[in-house]
Amino acid sequence: MASRSASSRRARLENLRRLTLRDRQLLAWLAEHYVLSTEQITEALFPSPRSARLRLSTLHAIDAVTRFVDITTGDGQYLYALGPLGMLVHPTAYNDPDRPESRPPRSSIERTERIVGSRRLAHLLGTNQLFTDLLGYARTHAGVRLARWWSEQHSTAAYAIAGIRPDAHGVWCAAGRQVGFFLEHDNGTEPLTTVLRKLRGYERLAEFGPRYPVLLRVPSRRREANLLRALGGARTVMPVATGVQGDHPAGPAWTLAADPTGRSWLHELPSDHGPDNAATNPHRFTGESEHRGAEGDL
């Protein structure tokens, strides 16, 4: 028995040594963002679908990731979550997409079961799609990068003082600008009044923290038109912009509620990192990238 345990430990150590920088980046994303599809991983990290499939098969074989068939679309592609080896690398990963305060899962199998059974699975994939699209764009355009990608749980904890709960938060750097943003991914399941009520917390945050555009990303142009009418050209302290799922988030895809006459690129939206005050704005973006890319490791 002792010999078998020692052999298992040696195998885990050997598999850990096999992980590349790109592999570790993927595991870090899965730790924070729960789940990514084959297409999203390919877009964010790989030069071709074939190279992605080959590497993901290897990572699955060594238990770095676990996978299951996408039940949200019926297209048969795999969705990936942390496997046993991945949880060894990231033992403090967020636990439950529906109840992040819940007890830690006892195994990667339990964690995956929570993700598969989550009522928010389609919402998670939709939220993550915006960021993998940006990562793919950055891979093929010089001088462009996604410098920050925080999950709902990470963003909520960081800005708890304002009581906001964005679906995600990021910082996009392009054309010499650094644009922070909060994402509200809307699948059209909530009344517009509920969507608009979420803006109150962002107004509180703008009093002492960053003034980042709140991106209201909706499933259809009809929904967007109704939302813009409801906003009525509101000139909120925190900029508000609408966009439609399916349009590339780098732009031009965003309509400012204060000026709904045209569409802007993401890097053109107004953005202010807020006062340089560690007491009231401790997560102020400093310009350093918080996304460790995998260039040169393809």
C-alpha positions as CSV (number, residue, x, y, z in Angstrom):
1,M,0.0,0.0,0.0
2,A,2.8,2.4,0.9
3,S,4.6,1.6,-2.3
4,R,1.4,2.3,-4.3
5,S,1.0,5.7,-2.5
6,A,4.6,6.6,-3.2
7,S,4.1,5.7,-6.8
8,S,1.0,7.9,-7.0
9,R,2.8,10.8,-5.5
10,R,5.6,10.4,-8.0
11,A,3.1,10.3,-10.9
12,R,1.5,13.5,-9.7
13,L,4.8,15.3,-9.4
14,E,5.8,14.2,-12.9
15,N,2.5,15.4,-14.3
16,L,2.9,18.7,-12.5
17,R,6.3,19.1,-14.2
18,R,4.6,18.5,-17.6
19,L,2.4,21.6,-17.2
20,T,3.5,24.4,-19.4
21,L,2.9,28.1,-18.7
22,R,-0.1,28.0,-21.0
23,D,-1.5,25.0,-19.2
24,R,-1.1,26.8,-15.9
25,Q,-2.8,29.9,-17.3
26,L,-5.8,27.8,-18.3
27,L,-5.9,26.2,-14.9
28,A,-5.9,29.6,-13.2
29,W,-8.8,30.7,-15.4
30,L,-10.8,27.5,-14.6
31,A,-10.1,28.0,-10.9
32,E,-11.6,31.5,-10.9
33,H,-14.2,31.3,-13.7
34,Y,-15.3,27.7,-13.2
35,V,-15.9,26.5,-16.8
36,L,-14.8,27.2,-20.4
37,S,-15.8,25.6,-23.6
38,T,-13.5,24.0,-26.2
39,E,-14.1,27.0,-28.5
40,Q,-13.4,29.5,-25.8
41,I,-10.1,27.9,-24.8
42,T,-9.1,27.7,-28.4
43,E,-9.9,31.3,-29.0
44,A,-8.0,32.5,-25.9
45,L,-4.9,30.3,-26.1
46,F,-4.3,28.2,-29.2
47,P,-3.4,28.9,-32.9
48,S,-5.8,26.2,-34.2
49,P,-8.7,23.9,-33.1
50,R,-6.5,20.9,-33.7
51,S,-3.7,22.0,-31.4
52,A,-6.3,22.9,-28.7
53,R,-7.9,19.4,-28.9
54,L,-4.6,17.6,-28.7
55,R,-3.4,19.5,-25.7
56,L,-6.8,19.4,-23.9
57,S,-6.8,15.6,-24.4
58,T,-3.4,15.4,-22.8
59,L,-4.5,17.6,-19.9
60,H,-7.6,15.4,-19.5
61,A,-5.5,12.2,-19.5
62,I,-3.3,13.5,-16.6
63,D,-6.4,14.7,-14.7
64,A,-5.4,18.4,-14.9
65,V,-8.9,19.1,-16.2
66,T,-12.2,17.3,-16.3
67,R,-14.7,17.6,-19.1
68,F,-18.4,17.1,-19.9
69,V,-20.6,17.7,-22.9
70,D,-22.2,21.1,-23.2
71,I,-25.8,20.7,-22.3
72,T,-26.7,24.4,-22.8
73,T,-26.5,24.4,-26.6
74,G,-26.7,20.8,-27.8
75,D,-23.7,21.3,-30.1
76,G,-21.8,18.4,-28.5
77,Q,-18.6,20.3,-27.7
78,Y,-16.8,19.7,-24.4
79,L,-16.9,22.1,-21.4
80,Y,-13.8,22.0,-19.2
81,A,-13.4,22.4,-15.4
82,L,-10.6,21.8,-12.9
83,G,-9.6,18.1,-12.5
84,P,-7.8,16.5,-9.5
85,L,-4.4,17.8,-10.6
86,G,-5.8,21.2,-11.3
87,M,-7.3,21.4,-7.8
88,L,-3.9,20.5,-6.5
89,V,-2.4,23.5,-8.3
90,H,-5.4,25.7,-7.1
91,P,-6.7,24.3,-3.8
92,T,-8.4,27.6,-2.9
93,A,-10.5,27.8,-6.0
94,Y,-14.0,29.3,-5.7
95,N,-16.4,26.5,-4.8
96,D,-19.9,26.9,-6.1
97,P,-21.1,29.1,-9.0
98,D,-24.5,29.4,-7.3
99,R,-23.4,29.8,-3.7
100,P,-19.7,30.8,-3.5
101,E,-19.9,31.0,0.3
102,S,-20.7,27.2,0.5
103,R,-18.3,24.7,1.9
104,P,-15.4,23.6,-0.3
105,P,-16.0,20.6,-2.5
106,R,-14.5,17.4,-1.3
107,S,-13.2,16.5,-4.7
108,S,-12.9,17.8,-8.3
109,I,-15.9,15.4,-9.1
110,E,-18.1,17.2,-6.6
111,R,-16.9,20.6,-7.9
112,T,-17.7,19.6,-11.5
113,E,-21.1,18.2,-10.4
114,R,-21.9,21.6,-8.9
115,I,-21.0,23.3,-12.2
116,V,-22.9,20.9,-14.4
117,G,-26.0,21.3,-12.1
118,S,-25.7,25.0,-11.8
119,R,-28.8,27.0,-13.0
120,R,-26.2,29.7,-14.1
121,L,-24.2,27.5,-16.4
122,A,-25.4,29.2,-19.6
123,H,-24.9,32.6,-17.9
124,L,-21.3,31.7,-16.9
125,L,-20.4,30.6,-20.4
126,G,-22.0,33.8,-21.8
127,T,-20.0,36.0,-19.4
128,N,-16.8,34.2,-20.1
129,Q,-17.3,34.5,-23.9
130,L,-16.8,38.2,-23.8
131,F,-13.4,37.8,-22.2
132,T,-12.2,34.9,-24.4
133,D,-13.2,37.0,-27.4
134,L,-11.0,39.8,-26.1
135,L,-8.1,37.4,-25.4
136,G,-8.3,36.1,-28.9
137,Y,-8.3,39.6,-30.4
138,A,-5.3,40.5,-28.3
139,R,-3.4,37.4,-29.6
140,T,-3.7,38.6,-33.2
141,H,-3.4,42.4,-32.7
142,A,-0.2,44.1,-31.6
143,G,-0.3,46.5,-28.7
144,V,-3.5,45.2,-27.3
145,R,-4.1,43.2,-24.1
146,L,-6.6,42.2,-21.5
147,A,-4.8,43.3,-18.4
148,R,-7.4,42.2,-15.8
149,W,-10.2,39.5,-15.8
150,W,-12.0,39.1,-12.5
151,S,-15.0,36.8,-11.9
152,E,-18.2,37.8,-10.2
153,Q,-17.0,36.5,-6.8
154,H,-13.6,38.3,-7.2
155,S,-15.3,41.6,-8.2
156,T,-18.0,41.4,-5.6
157,A,-15.4,40.9,-2.8
158,A,-13.1,43.7,-4.1
159,Y,-15.9,46.2,-4.3
160,A,-18.1,45.0,-1.4
161,I,-18.1,48.5,0.1
162,A,-20.3,49.7,-2.7
163,G,-22.6,46.6,-2.7
164,I,-22.2,45.9,-6.4
165,R,-22.2,42.4,-7.8
166,P,-21.0,42.6,-11.4
167,D,-20.9,39.4,-13.5
168,A,-17.2,40.2,-14.2
169,H,-14.7,43.1,-14.3
170,G,-11.9,43.7,-16.7
171,V,-9.3,46.2,-17.9
172,W,-8.8,46.5,-21.7
173,C,-5.7,48.2,-23.0
174,A,-5.7,49.3,-26.7
175,A,-4.7,52.4,-28.7
176,G,-2.8,53.8,-25.8
177,R,-5.8,53.7,-23.4
178,Q,-6.6,51.6,-20.4
179,V,-10.4,51.1,-20.1
180,G,-11.8,49.4,-17.0
181,F,-15.3,48.0,-17.2
182,F,-17.9,46.1,-15.2
183,L,-20.0,43.6,-17.1
184,E,-23.7,42.9,-16.6
185,H,-24.4,39.9,-18.9
186,D,-28.2,39.8,-19.5
187,N,-29.9,36.8,-21.1
188,G,-33.2,38.6,-21.1
189,T,-34.7,36.7,-18.1
190,E,-35.0,39.7,-15.8
191,P,-37.4,42.7,-16.1
192,L,-35.6,45.9,-17.3
193,T,-36.4,47.5,-14.0
194,T,-34.3,44.9,-12.2
195,V,-31.4,45.5,-14.6
196,L,-31.6,49.3,-14.0
197,R,-31.7,48.9,-10.2
198,K,-28.2,47.4,-10.4
199,L,-26.8,50.7,-11.5
200,R,-27.4,52.3,-8.0
201,G,-24.4,50.5,-6.5
202,Y,-22.2,51.6,-9.3
203,E,-23.2,55.2,-8.6
204,R,-22.1,54.8,-5.0
205,L,-18.8,53.3,-6.1
206,A,-18.2,56.3,-8.4
207,E,-18.2,58.6,-5.3
208,F,-14.9,57.2,-4.0
209,G,-13.6,54.5,-6.4
210,P,-13.2,54.0,-10.2
211,R,-15.5,55.3,-12.7
212,Y,-15.6,52.5,-15.2
213,P,-18.3,52.0,-17.8
214,V,-21.0,49.4,-16.9
215,L,-21.5,47.2,-19.9
216,L,-25.1,46.0,-20.2
217,R,-24.8,43.2,-22.8
218,V,-28.1,41.9,-24.0
219,P,-29.3,39.0,-26.3
220,S,-31.0,41.1,-29.0
221,R,-31.2,44.5,-30.6
222,R,-34.8,44.8,-29.6
223,R,-33.8,44.2,-26.0
224,E,-31.1,46.8,-26.4
225,A,-33.5,49.4,-27.9
226,N,-35.9,48.9,-25.0
227,L,-33.1,49.3,-22.5
228,L,-31.8,52.5,-24.1
229,R,-35.4,53.9,-24.0
230,A,-35.6,53.0,-20.4
231,L,-32.3,54.7,-19.7
232,G,-33.6,57.7,-21.6
233,G,-30.2,59.3,-22.2
234,A,-29.4,59.2,-18.5
235,R,-26.1,60.9,-17.7
236,T,-25.0,58.8,-14.7
237,V,-21.7,59.5,-12.9
238,M,-20.7,55.9,-13.9
239,P,-20.8,55.6,-17.7
240,V,-23.3,53.1,-19.0
241,A,-23.1,51.4,-22.4
242,T,-25.2,48.8,-24.0
243,G,-24.1,46.0,-26.5
244,V,-25.5,42.9,-28.1
245,Q,-24.2,39.4,-27.6
246,G,-22.7,38.2,-30.9
247,D,-21.1,41.5,-31.7
248,H,-17.3,41.4,-31.0
249,P,-16.7,43.1,-27.7
250,A,-13.5,44.9,-28.9
251,G,-15.9,47.0,-31.0
252,P,-17.4,49.0,-32.4
253,A,-20.2,47.4,-30.4
254,W,-21.1,49.7,-27.5
255,T,-23.7,52.5,-27.3
256,L,-23.4,55.0,-24.5
257,A,-26.7,55.6,-22.8
258,A,-25.8,59.3,-22.5
259,D,-25.3,59.6,-26.3
260,P,-27.2,56.7,-28.1
261,T,-26.5,58.1,-31.6
262,G,-23.6,55.8,-32.5
263,R,-21.4,52.9,-31.4
264,S,-17.9,53.0,-29.9
265,W,-15.0,50.6,-29.6
266,L,-14.4,49.3,-26.1
267,H,-11.1,51.3,-25.9
268,E,-13.0,54.5,-26.7
269,L,-15.4,54.4,-23.8
270,P,-14.9,56.9,-20.9
271,S,-12.9,55.4,-18.0
272,D,-11.3,56.7,-14.9
273,H,-9.3,54.5,-12.5
274,G,-10.4,56.8,-9.6
275,P,-8.4,58.5,-6.8
276,D,-5.0,57.1,-5.8
277,N,-6.2,56.4,-2.3
278,A,-5.4,53.0,-0.8
279,A,-8.1,53.4,1.9
280,T,-11.0,54.1,-0.4
281,N,-9.8,52.7,-3.7
282,P,-7.4,49.8,-2.8
283,H,-7.8,47.9,-6.1
284,R,-6.9,50.9,-8.3
285,F,-5.4,49.7,-11.6
286,T,-1.7,50.6,-11.8
287,G,-1.0,49.7,-15.4
288,E,0.6,46.3,-14.6
289,S,-1.0,43.4,-16.4
290,E,-2.7,40.9,-14.1
291,H,-3.1,38.4,-17.0
292,R,-0.1,36.3,-17.6
293,G,-0.1,35.5,-21.3
294,A,1.1,32.4,-23.0
295,E,2.9,33.9,-25.9
296,G,5.9,31.8,-27.0
297,D,4.4,28.8,-25.4
298,L,2.2,27.8,-28.3
